[in-house]
């Protein structure tokens, strides 16, 4: 399972815990300009300048979140991305297996 963490410029977490993503991400799907580059086996980091595109693509994934657990994870990542977009020196890190 891929985890997601909001962190500062020194790599310190800015959230209480990582969010586990219990649904498939569109890795390798070229119709997603950013999300297609999430490495399921390594770390992928997005910055504030990428958040507008990231959030647009993330909204497209709401249909994948079928269960309450999946919707909770989807919403949690969306909220972290919004915070990353609004504040400087924050990064959204996807942590692969």
FENGIZI-V533167 format. One record per residue. N is the residue number from 0. SS is DSSP state (H for helix, E for strand, L for the rest). D_FIRST is the distance of its C-alpha to the first C-alpha in Angstrom with 2 decimals. Layout:
N:SS:D_FIRST
N:SS:D_FIRST
This chain:
0:L:0.00
1:E:3.78
2:E:6.44
3:E:9.95
4:E:13.21
5:E:16.84
6:E:18.98
7:E:22.63
8:L:24.35
9:L:24.27
10:L:20.51
11:L:21.06
12:E:18.70
13:L:20.47
14:L:18.44
15:L:18.30
16:L:14.60
17:L:11.33
18:E:9.85
19:E:6.33
20:E:6.18
21:L:6.66
22:L:8.44
23:L:9.06
24:L:10.34
25:L:13.74
26:L:13.22
27:L:16.63
28:L:18.36
29:L:21.48
30:L:22.41
31:L:19.96
32:L:21.61
33:L:18.87
34:H:15.55
35:H:16.27
36:H:16.05
37:L:12.47
38:L:11.58
39:L:8.18
40:L:9.56
41:L:11.49
42:E:12.32
43:E:13.91
44:E:16.42
45:E:18.47
46:L:21.83
47:H:24.16
48:H:26.07
49:H:23.13
50:H:22.23
51:H:24.76
52:H:23.33
53:H:19.70
54:H:20.68
55:H:22.62
56:H:19.79
57:H:17.36
58:H:20.14
59:H:20.07
60:H:16.59
61:H:17.92
62:H:18.92
63:H:15.42
64:L:14.75
65:L:16.70
66:L:16.09
67:H:16.97
68:H:13.49
69:H:12.27
70:H:15.49
71:H:15.17
72:H:11.89
73:H:13.68
74:H:16.79
75:H:15.40
76:H:14.17
77:H:17.52
78:H:19.42
79:H:18.01
80:H:18.86
81:H:22.27
82:H:22.94
83:H:22.05
84:H:24.49
85:H:27.19
86:L:27.27
87:L:27.96
88:L:26.24
89:E:22.76
90:E:19.68
91:E:16.31
92:E:13.72
93:E:10.32
94:E:8.68
95:L:6.98
96:L:6.49
